Amino acid sequence: MQKSEGFSSRIGFVLAAAGSAVGLGNIWRFPYLAAQHGGGIFLLTYLILMLTFGYALLLSENAIGRMTGKGPIGSFRELTAGKSRGLRWIGIGGYLNALAPLIIVPYYCVIGGWVVKYATAFFTTPVSKFSKESTFATDYFIGFITSSWEPLIYFFVFAAITLIVVAFGVEKGVERSSKLLMPVLIMLIIGICIYCAFLPNAKEGFVYYLKPDFSKFSFMTVVAAMGQLFYSLSLAMGIMITFGSYMRKQDDLLSSVTHVELFDTCVAFLAGLMIIPAVVAFGGPEAAEAAGPGLVFVTMPQVFASFPGGQFVGIAFFVLVFFAALTSAISLAETNVSTMCQELKLSRKMAVIWNAVEIVGIGAVTVLGYSVLSKVRLLFFLPGKPAGMDILDSLDYVSNSILLPIAAIFTTLLAVAVIGINTIVKELKGDDRKWPREIVYRFCMRFIVIPALILILMVAVGVFD
């Protein structure tokens, strides 16, 4: 099936792809991982991996999409067709890439609903109530997610906004929303960073975040940084293959992907600069290291309550997080809709409807996993998890820790063993263009990516503790 939609310009692709990459992975996940793994040393490790490992996979996925003009399933099927039996099995990777966003987008919309709740709460709830001297911040979050109906409403609101944008199509929906939201998002991040720079004791936080302490470097620093790359760059989710298929042949793919890489890295860096110094100023490095996944919904409200103008900064912060979550959710949903249109021969309208059914079905069960289904536990086989994991954590673990690395291995095999590195390079740069980072790309794809992915999987299944 030929592609019928696409981006109207290269900047449209860059902003849409950056919007996919710039999401909760940057604003929520990156800062708490950086805090847990030594601040500056995690940042340095992440930057090195971004410029090598992440760069190679990001280029490959976009090149595969543009070469075929199809989504993940169609791309893998077309490129492995007619190959020997030993290579045709790599086509399974297309289904794995397509499966990932189907699993991720429902629970992503659940967390997006939490963000909507907090964005509205800071308009109506005095920030002083979130003071660290009380248990209000923790009680407020737990009380909300364990409610049997309120989180469902906010989940539906976030999912509805996402699907309405996708229903308008690539150019009028995905591209137009990205052109609007991304500049606003960047301005909000910069504004909050400036605010945090003038907080009392912020200097200690900047040192913790920016100065690498090599004594805190460990094997898990690398593993955590590699895992963050998948979440942050939307790798192995079929998104970049789909967006690559929307690119025009005359567009500069190398330059476009480099801009996405730069955009994503800058936002992740600024998110850490926005959050970690504020948390360190609030409670010292120990507060940052102990915050964990509750950083955005428990610790940050306490931070805002402790500083001047916290009410307004809190509103701006959660609006920012909402925009970031929305741009990524739109990209995930668009990938699902595109795959359904191509593989099931559905109209965009019908594909959006079926995607809505899938999101609402799985998402509602995930929401209720904290209330009426709170006793449901999955993945009992995990080391150190004898009681299993709740529904959201299970979906997150299966998709991010297991499915994404396996899907990326298949993508790498497709690029190296089926298409050939020389063919991919030609798609990326043409015949005569000089490409200074070509040697990095070739080396990573041939020797680094698959061993690194296998390492992530071994950690995920408990080979290494």
C-alpha positions in Angstrom: 0.0 0.0 0.0 1.4 3.4 -1.0 1.7 6.1 1.6 -1.1 8.6 1.2 0.0 11.1 3.9 3.2 12.8 4.9 4.7 15.8 6.4 4.4 19.1 4.5 8.0 20.1 5.3 11.3 19.0 6.9 10.6 21.2 9.9 7.2 19.4 10.3 9.1 16.1 10.5 11.7 17.4 13.0 9.1 18.9 15.3 6.8 15.8 15.2 9.7 13.4 15.7 11.1 15.6 18.5 7.6 15.8 20.0 7.5 12.0 20.1 11.0 11.9 21.7 10.3 14.8 24.1 7.8 13.3 26.5 7.5 11.9 30.0 10.8 10.1 29.3 12.5 13.5 29.4 10.5 15.4 31.9 9.7 12.7 34.4 12.0 9.7 33.9 15.3 11.3 33.0 15.6 13.5 36.1 14.8 10.8 38.6 17.2 8.3 36.9 19.9 11.0 36.8 19.4 11.6 40.5 19.5 7.9 41.4 22.6 7.2 39.4 25.0 9.9 40.5 23.8 13.1 38.8 26.7 14.3 36.6 28.2 10.8 35.8 24.8 9.6 34.6 24.4 12.7 32.4 27.9 12.1 30.9 27.1 8.4 30.3 23.8 9.3 28.7 25.3 11.9 26.4 28.0 9.4 25.2 25.4 6.7 24.5 23.1 9.2 22.8 25.8 10.2 20.3 26.6 6.6 19.5 24.1 3.9 20.3 21.0 6.1 20.2 22.1 7.9 17.1 22.7 4.7 15.2 19.3 3.2 15.9 17.5 6.5 15.3 19.0 6.9 11.9 18.4 3.3 10.9 14.7 3.4 11.8 14.0 6.6 9.9 16.0 5.3 6.9 14.0 2.0 6.9 10.7 3.9 6.9 11.6 6.3 4.1 13.1 3.5 1.9 9.8 1.7 1.9 7.2 4.4 2.6 5.5 2.0 5.0 5.1 1.4 8.7 7.0 -1.2 10.8 5.1 -4.4 9.6 5.0 -3.3 5.9 8.7 -2.3 6.0 10.0 -5.5 7.5 7.8 -7.6 5.2 8.9 -5.8 2.0 12.6 -5.8 2.9 12.7 -9.5 3.8 10.5 -10.7 1.0 12.3 -13.0 -1.5 15.3 -13.5 0.9 16.5 -16.9 2.1 14.7 -18.7 4.8 17.5 -17.8 7.2 16.7 -14.1 6.7 12.9 -14.1 6.2 12.4 -14.8 9.9 13.7 -11.3 10.7 10.4 -10.0 9.4 8.9 -10.9 12.8 10.6 -7.7 14.0 8.0 -5.6 12.2 5.2 -7.1 14.4 7.3 -6.6 17.5 7.8 -2.9 16.6 4.1 -2.5 16.0 3.1 -4.3 19.2 5.1 -2.0 21.4 3.0 1.2 21.0 -0.2 -0.9 21.3 1.0 -1.9 24.8 2.5 1.5 25.8 -0.1 4.0 24.7 -2.9 2.9 27.1 -0.9 3.1 30.2 0.8 6.2 28.9 -2.6 7.8 28.7 -3.2 6.8 32.3 -0.1 8.7 33.5 -1.2 11.5 31.2 -4.5 11.6 33.1 -2.5 12.0 36.3 -0.7 15.0 34.8 -4.1 16.6 33.8 -5.3 16.1 37.3 -2.2 17.9 38.8 -2.4 20.7 36.2 -6.0 21.4 37.3 -5.2 20.9 41.0 -2.6 23.6 41.0 -5.2 26.1 39.8 -7.6 25.2 42.6 -5.4 23.9 45.5 -3.2 26.3 47.6 0.4 25.2 47.1 1.1 25.6 50.8 -0.9 22.4 51.4 1.9 20.4 49.7 4.4 21.4 52.3 6.9 18.8 53.3 6.0 19.3 56.9 2.7 17.4 56.2 1.9 14.2 54.5 -0.6 16.0 52.2 1.5 15.5 49.0 1.8 11.7 49.4 -1.8 11.3 50.6 -3.1 13.5 47.8 -1.4 11.3 45.1 -2.3 8.0 46.7 -5.9 9.1 47.4 -6.3 10.2 43.7 -4.9 7.0 42.0 -6.8 4.7 44.4 -10.1 6.4 43.8 -12.5 4.2 41.8 -13.7 6.9 39.4 -11.7 10.1 39.4 -8.6 8.8 37.6 -10.8 7.2 35.0 -12.3 10.6 34.1 -8.9 12.2 33.7 -7.6 9.2 31.7 -10.6 9.6 29.3 -9.9 13.3 29.0 -6.2 12.8 28.1 -7.0 9.9 25.7 -9.7 11.8 24.0 -7.5 14.8 23.3 -4.8 12.5 21.9 -7.2 10.7 19.6 -8.9 13.9 18.4 -5.5 15.2 17.2 -4.6 12.0 15.5 -8.1 11.9 13.8 -7.2 15.1 11.9 -4.3 13.3 10.1 -0.6 13.7 9.7 -0.3 17.3 8.4 -3.4 18.8 10.1 -3.2 16.9 13.3 0.2 15.5 14.2 2.3 18.1 12.4 0.2 21.1 13.3 0.0 20.2 17.0 3.7 19.7 17.2 4.4 23.1 15.6 2.2 24.7 18.3 3.2 22.7 21.3 6.9 22.3 21.0 7.9 26.0 21.0 5.6 26.6 24.0 7.1 23.6 25.8 10.7 24.9 25.2 9.8 28.3 26.5 8.2 26.9 29.6 11.3 24.7 30.3 13.7 27.6 29.9 11.5 29.9 32.1 11.4 27.3 35.0 15.1 26.7 34.6 15.8 30.4 35.1 13.5 30.4 38.1 15.3 27.5 39.7 18.7 29.0 39.1 17.9 31.7 41.6 16.6 29.5 44.3 18.5 29.4 47.6 21.2 26.6 47.7 20.6 25.9 43.9 24.4 26.0 43.4 24.8 22.7 45.2 22.2 21.1 42.9 23.9 22.4 39.8 27.2 20.9 40.9 25.6 17.6 41.7 23.9 17.5 38.2 26.7 18.9 36.1 30.0 17.7 37.7 30.6 14.0 37.1 31.6 12.0 40.2 33.4 9.0 38.7 33.3 7.2 42.1 29.5 6.8 41.5 29.9 5.2 38.1 28.8 1.5 37.9 27.6 -1.1 35.5 24.0 -0.1 36.3 24.7 3.5 35.3 25.3 2.3 31.7 22.2 0.0 31.8 20.0 2.7 33.2 21.2 5.2 30.6 20.7 2.7 27.7 17.2 2.0 28.9 16.4 5.7 29.1 17.5 6.1 25.4 14.6 3.8 24.3 12.1 5.6 26.3 13.4 9.1 25.4 14.0 8.6 21.6 10.9 6.4 21.0 13.2 3.6 19.7 11.8 0.2 18.7 8.2 1.4 19.0 7.6 1.7 15.2 7.2 5.5 15.7 10.4 6.5 13.9 9.9 4.0 11.1 6.4 5.4 10.6 7.6 9.0 10.7 10.4 8.2 8.3 7.8 6.8 5.9 6.1 10.2 6.0 9.3 12.0 4.9 9.7 13.2 1.4 12.6 11.8 -0.7 14.1 15.3 -1.3 14.3 16.0 2.5 17.7 15.8 4.1 17.3 12.8 6.4 20.7 13.1 8.0 20.2 16.7 9.0 16.7 16.1 10.1 17.6 13.2 12.4 20.5 15.1 13.8 18.1 17.9 14.7 15.8 15.4 16.5 18.8 14.0 18.4 19.9 17.5 19.4 16.3 18.6 20.3 15.8 15.5 22.5 19.1 15.8 24.2 18.7 19.5 25.0 15.2 18.9 26.5 16.4 16.0 28.6 19.4 18.1 29.8 17.1 21.1 30.6 14.6 18.9 32.4 17.4 17.7 34.7 18.6 21.3 35.1 15.0 22.4 35.9 14.2 19.6 38.4 17.4 18.3 40.1 18.8 21.7 41.4 15.4 22.6 42.7 15.1 19.3 44.6 18.6 19.5 45.9 17.9 23.1 47.1 14.8 21.8 48.7 16.2 18.8 50.6 19.9 18.2 49.6 21.2 15.5 47.3 19.6 12.8 49.5 16.2 14.1 48.6 16.9 13.9 44.9 18.3 10.3 45.1 15.4 9.1 47.2 12.6 10.7 45.0 12.4 7.9 42.4 9.3 7.7 40.2 7.3 9.8 42.6 9.5 12.8 41.7 6.9 14.7 39.6 3.8 13.9 41.6 5.0 13.9 45.2 8.4 15.6 45.5 8.0 18.5 43.0 4.7 19.8 44.6 6.6 19.8 47.9 9.4 21.8 46.2 7.0 24.3 44.8 5.4 24.7 48.3 8.7 25.6 49.8 9.7 28.5 47.4 8.3 31.9 46.5 5.9 31.9 43.6 5.5 28.2 43.9 1.8 28.3 42.9 2.5 29.9 39.6 5.6 27.8 38.9 3.7 24.7 39.8 1.0 25.6 37.2 3.6 26.2 34.6 5.4 23.0 35.4 2.4 20.7 35.1 1.2 22.5 31.9 4.7 21.8 30.6 4.5 18.1 31.6 1.1 17.9 30.0 2.3 19.2 26.7 5.3 16.8 26.8 3.1 13.8 27.6 0.6 14.8 24.9 3.1 15.1 22.0 4.5 11.6 22.8 1.0 10.1 23.2 0.0 11.5 19.8 3.0 9.9 18.2 2.3 6.5 19.8 -1.4 6.6 18.7 -0.5 7.8 15.2 1.8 4.8 14.8 -1.0 2.5 15.8 -3.5 4.2 13.4 -1.0 4.2 10.6 -0.3 0.4 11.0 -4.1 -0.4 11.2 -4.7 1.7 8.0 -1.9 -0.1 6.1 -2.3 -3.7 7.4 -6.1 -3.9 7.9 -6.9 -1.6 5.0 -9.0 0.7 7.3 -9.9 4.3 6.8 -8.2 6.7 9.2 -11.6 7.2 10.9 -12.1 3.5 11.5 -8.5 3.0 12.6 -8.9 5.8 15.2 -12.1 4.2 16.5 -10.5 0.8 16.9 -7.4 2.4 18.5 -9.8 4.2 20.9 -11.4 0.8 21.8 -8.0 -0.7 22.5 -6.8 2.3 24.6 -9.9 2.6 26.6 -10.1 -1.2 27.3 -6.5 -1.7 28.4 -6.2 1.8 30.0 -9.4 1.4 32.1 -8.2 -1.9 33.5 -4.8 -0.2 34.2 -6.5 2.6 36.1 -8.6 0.2 38.1 -5.4 -1.7 39.0 -4.9 0.8 41.8 -8.5 0.5 43.2 -11.0 -2.3 42.5 -8.4 -4.5 40.8 -5.6 -3.6 43.2 -5.1 -7.2 44.2 -4.3 -8.3 40.7 -0.6 -9.0 40.4 1.3 -10.1 37.3 4.8 -11.2 36.4 5.4 -13.4 39.5 8.6 -14.8 37.9 10.6 -11.7 38.4 13.6 -12.0 40.8 12.9 -9.9 43.9 9.2 -9.6 43.1 7.6 -12.6 44.8 4.3 -10.8 45.1 4.2 -9.9 41.4 3.7 -6.4 39.9 0.6 -4.3 39.5 -0.9 -3.9 36.1 0.7 -0.6 35.1 4.2 -1.7 36.2 3.7 -5.0 34.4 2.8 -3.3 31.1 5.8 -0.9 31.5 8.2 -3.7 32.4 7.2 -6.0 29.5 7.2 -3.2 26.9 10.3 -1.2 27.9 12.5 -3.8 29.5 11.8 -6.8 27.3 9.9 -6.0 24.1 11.8 -2.9 23.0 15.3 -4.4 23.2 14.2 -7.5 21.3 12.5 -5.3 18.7 15.6 -3.2 18.4 17.7 -6.4 17.9 15.5 -7.3 14.9 15.8 -3.8 13.5 19.5 -3.9 13.7 19.6 -7.4 12.0 17.3 -6.0 9.3 19.7 -3.1 8.7 22.9 -5.1 8.8 22.0 -8.5 7.5 19.1 -7.9 5.1 19.4 -4.4 3.7 23.2 -3.9 4.2 25.0 -1.1 5.8 26.1 0.4 2.5 22.5 0.6 1.2 21.4 2.3 4.5 24.3 4.7 4.3 23.4 5.6 0.7 19.8 6.2 1.7 21.0 8.5 4.5 23.6 10.6 2.7 23.3 10.0 -1.1 26.3 9.2 -3.3 28.8 12.0 -2.9 28.0 13.8 0.4 30.6 13.8 3.2 29.3 12.5 6.5 31.8 13.0 9.4 29.9 10.6 11.8 29.6 7.8 9.2 32.3 5.8 10.9 30.5 6.0 14.2 27.3 4.8 12.6 28.9 1.9 10.9 30.9 0.8 14.0 27.9 1.0 16.3 25.5 -0.9 14.0 28.1 -3.7 13.4 29.7 -4.2 16.8 27.9 -2.2 19.6 24.1 -2.2 19.3 23.2 -5.9 19.5 25.6 -6.8 22.4 24.4 -3.7 24.3 20.7 -4.8 23.7 21.4 -8.3 24.9 23.0 -6.9 28.0 19.9 -4.9 28.7 17.8 -8.0 28.4 20.0 -10.0 30.7 19.6 -7.3 33.3 15.9 -7.2 32.8 15.3 -10.9 33.3 17.5 -11.0 36.4 20.8 -12.5 35.1 22.5 -9.6 36.7 21.1 -8.1 39.9 
